[in-house]
Amino acid sequence: AGHAEKTGDSEPLVEALLRIGTRAGAGPIDPVAAAALGELAHFAEHTLADPALAYWAFDRLERMGHADRENVRAAKARLEPGRRAADEEIERLEALLGSSTEDDEAFSAARTNALAKLAKLYRAKPEVAERRAEVLAALVRAAPTNDEHARAFEWVARRLLASGPTAEQRAEITAVATARLLADLGKNA
């Protein structure tokens, strides 16, 4: 957590904890996965102020059969309003994105802002990593020199690649990498 706090980039830590906490075979007796999820829940709630991600980690712990069920359930109850608010915001932002065409210039700034918010909100939903990757890809294509979005996309893409991406996902990853490379070449020319 120290690196994330010093650099302001929590994405590598969150992704590492997600990978460990959701690894294949993580069952009710996997203490490593449980420890990663516990750390993720604490970091999400207390450092990131992300109740939806903390709720997700506690929910996963509960489904794994965590020994301290009473505290896990209490944490979920405490975080439920934040989780619900995040879900409602996702619905609102997705509706906003679907309400206008891409060539509407007045909508461009609002669209980019909505995509950035969605990228953060979807971090709390590892089960829809594909949608988060799509959102981040759109952000990187819109602003290929934005390092924050590019790094976040890179981490999600790594998780997708590790789980056997579809041909569509591979094409998306290649397109984003190409846009980023071209932007870097343009910056350094």
Secondary structure in CASP SS format (residue, H / E / C, confidence):
PFRMAT SS
TARGET T0000
AUTHOR 0000-0000-0000
METHOD secondary structure of the structure
MODEL  1
A C 1.00
G H 1.00
H H 1.00
A H 1.00
E H 1.00
K H 1.00
T H 1.00
G C 1.00
D C 1.00
S C 1.00
E H 1.00
P H 1.00
L H 1.00
V H 1.00
E H 1.00
A H 1.00
L H 1.00
L H 1.00
R H 1.00
I H 1.00
G H 1.00
T C 1.00
R C 1.00
A C 1.00
G C 1.00
A C 1.00
G C 1.00
P C 1.00
I C 1.00
D C 1.00
P H 1.00
V H 1.00
A H 1.00
A H 1.00
A H 1.00
A H 1.00
L H 1.00
G H 1.00
E H 1.00
L H 1.00
A H 1.00
H H 1.00
F H 1.00
A H 1.00
E H 1.00
H H 1.00
T C 1.00
L C 1.00
A C 1.00
D C 1.00
P H 1.00
A H 1.00
L H 1.00
A H 1.00
Y H 1.00
W H 1.00
A H 1.00
F H 1.00
D H 1.00
R H 1.00
L H 1.00
E H 1.00
R H 1.00
M H 1.00
G C 1.00
H C 1.00
A C 1.00
D C 1.00
R H 1.00
E H 1.00
N H 1.00
V H 1.00
R H 1.00
A H 1.00
A H 1.00
K H 1.00
A H 1.00
R H 1.00
L H 1.00
E H 1.00
P H 1.00
G H 1.00
R H 1.00
R H 1.00
A H 1.00
A H 1.00
D H 1.00
E H 1.00
E H 1.00
I H 1.00
E H 1.00
R H 1.00
L H 1.00
E H 1.00
A H 1.00
L H 1.00
L H 1.00
G H 1.00
S C 1.00
S C 1.00
T C 1.00
E C 1.00
D C 1.00
D C 1.00
E H 1.00
A H 1.00
F H 1.00
S H 1.00
A H 1.00
A H 1.00
R H 1.00
T H 1.00
N H 1.00
A H 1.00
L H 1.00
A H 1.00
K H 1.00
L H 1.00
A H 1.00
K H 1.00
L H 1.00
Y H 1.00
R C 1.00
A C 1.00
K C 1.00
P H 1.00
E H 1.00
V H 1.00
A H 1.00
E H 1.00
R H 1.00
R H 1.00
A H 1.00
E H 1.00
V H 1.00
L H 1.00
A H 1.00
A H 1.00
L H 1.00
V H 1.00
R H 1.00
A H 1.00
A C 1.00
P C 1.00
T C 1.00
N C 1.00
D H 1.00
E H 1.00
H H 1.00
A H 1.00
R H 1.00
A H 1.00
F H 1.00
E H 1.00
W H 1.00
V H 1.00
A H 1.00
R H 1.00
R H 1.00
L H 1.00
L H 1.00
A H 1.00
S C 1.00
G C 1.00
P C 1.00
T C 1.00
A H 1.00
E H 1.00
Q H 1.00
R H 1.00
A H 1.00
E H 1.00
I H 1.00
T H 1.00
A H 1.00
V H 1.00
A H 1.00
T H 1.00
A H 1.00
R H 1.00
L H 1.00
L H 1.00
A H 1.00
D H 1.00
L H 1.00
G H 1.00
K H 1.00
N C 1.00
A C 1.00
END
